[in-house]
């Protein structure tokens, strides 16, 4: 039996190679090359009938471009792009550039979305290379401090263009508003971001506004709503949904005077449940859902009264939180009865987006690159 002992020493860089990641990376390289080859084959077939005067094919393969690395979510993937040679005389030459891999592409979309997330989490400009090396491997290069600075400028430019875009081509019937508080980077205090989501008559939702505000004040909300009107939201929305922050409702009455007001059930549910012991929260949540899921105003009122009677004796504070906003919580059932076909989704579900508590938070995380989130409901 051998007395030799072989011990694997740790990588001085601190990066531990993962065999599974290496397999995935190899598979990614193969798939990219297959896609490029398929696109090249289609190009060559398209020019099969084009010949030179001596009968030779006009377009032929001509080796490969120098290998380059594409930074992806599984680390750097080396790829080689084939070249073609256009034998036809003249300056108008055919050049092969695969659509999946544009000539100057160095980072996959997943990596580009990771960069602003790291920035918002407090990673300083000079530490990006180290952070990416820890996440994607020691060969994650090409992201110097100057590169990140240029990206930050591009992110802000994209955001400003998005914030000024015209909204006049669509009719937004319903809007959800929320103030989201978070602590950006190394800030000592939380910052308030005012978010407005709209839905048109087809149930398609769109992030309409996302800007910083001062503690959800009336002045801040008024500025946001006036900007929406200036950008094309000329007709008052039929319904606005939000939490109990008074600043938004005061501004709404000034800017969109005919819009009906609906209190957000997600916020209200959380507030009521927080006033109840955990042992009854699950059952209480189901009873609250019975209210906003009711098909008629009468059924909703009956479910409302049941909740107050069932929980008000032992937990009067929880019942009081619900009772004080009764009319505002049942607005959609009064304004849009089920027979009109308009209630689907106004409360929290269906094609029209859920209340902005979830939309705003998730939207901010997904769109940290400061682009608008736009998706069919």
URPEHU-V800611 format. One record per residue. RES is the residue in one letter. OMEGA is omega in whole degrees, -180 to 180 (NA if undefined). Layout:
# URPEHU-V800611
res->{RES RES}
omega->{OMEGA OMEGA}
This chain:
# URPEHU-V800611
res->{X X X X X X X X X X X X X X X X X X X X X X X X X X X X X X X X X X X X X X X X X X X X X X X X X X X X X X X X X X X X X X X X X X X X X X X X X X X X X X X X X X X X X X X X X X X X X X X X X X X X X X X X X X X X X X X X X X X X X X X X X X X X X X X X X X X X X X X X X X X X X X X X X X X X X X X X X X X X X X X X X X X X X X X X X X X X X X X X X X X X X X X X X X X X X X X X X X X X X X X X X X X X X X X X X X X X X X X X X X X X X X X X X X X X X X X X X X X X X X X X X X X X X X X X X X X X X X X X X X X X X X X X X X X X X X X X X X X X X X X X X X X X X X X X X X X X X X X X X X X X X X X X X X X X X X X X X X X X X X X X X X X X X X X X X X X X X X X X X X X X X X X X X X X X X X X X X X X X X X X X X X X X X X X X X X X X X X X X X}
omega->{-177 177 -179 176 179 180 179 -179 180 177 -180 -179 -178 -178 180 -180 -179 -178 180 178 179 178 180 -180 177 177 178 179 -179 -180 178 -179 178 179 179 180 179 179 178 179 179 178 -180 178 -179 -179 -179 -175 180 -178 172 -179 -180 176 179 179 179 -173 -180 174 -177 176 -178 170 177 -179 177 -179 175 -179 -177 179 177 180 -179 179 179 179 175 -178 179 177 173 177 177 -175 -177 179 178 -176 -177 -176 175 179 -179 174 -177 -179 -179 -176 178 -169 -174 179 179 -177 175 -178 -178 179 -180 177 179 -174 179 177 178 -180 -179 179 175 178 -178 -177 -177 -177 -177 -178 180 -180 -179 177 178 -178 -170 -180 -174 -179 178 -174 174 -180 -179 178 179 178 180 178 178 179 179 178 179 178 -178 178 178 -180 -180 178 179 -177 -178 -173 -178 180 -172 -176 -177 180 -180 -176 -174 176 175 -179 179 172 -177 -179 175 -178 -178 175 -173 -179 -180 -178 177 179 179 175 -180 -174 175 176 179 175 -179 -175 179 -180 179 -178 180 174 -174 -177 177 -175 -180 -179 179 174 177 -179 177 -179 -180 180 178 179 179 -177 177 177 176 179 179 -178 172 179 -172 -179 178 173 179 -173 174 -179 179 179 -175 -180 -174 -177 -179 -175 177 179 -180 -179 179 -173 179 -169 -175 -178 177 -174 178 179 -177 -178 178 177 -177 178 179 -179 -179 -179 179 179 180 175 -177 -177 -178 -175 -178 180 -180 179 178 179 175 178 178 -178 -174 176 -179 -177 -179 177 -180 179 179 179 179 178 178 -179 179 -179 -178 180 -175 -174 -174 -178 -177 -175 -175 180 179 179 -179 178 -180 -174 -174 -180 -174 -176 -179 180 -177 -177 -173 180 177 -176 -176 179 -176 -177 180 -179 -175 -175 -177 175 -177 -175 173 -167 178 -173 178 -172 176 -178 -167 178 179 -177 -175 -178 -179 -179 -179 179 -177 -174 179 174 175 170 -179 171 180 -178 176 -179 NA}
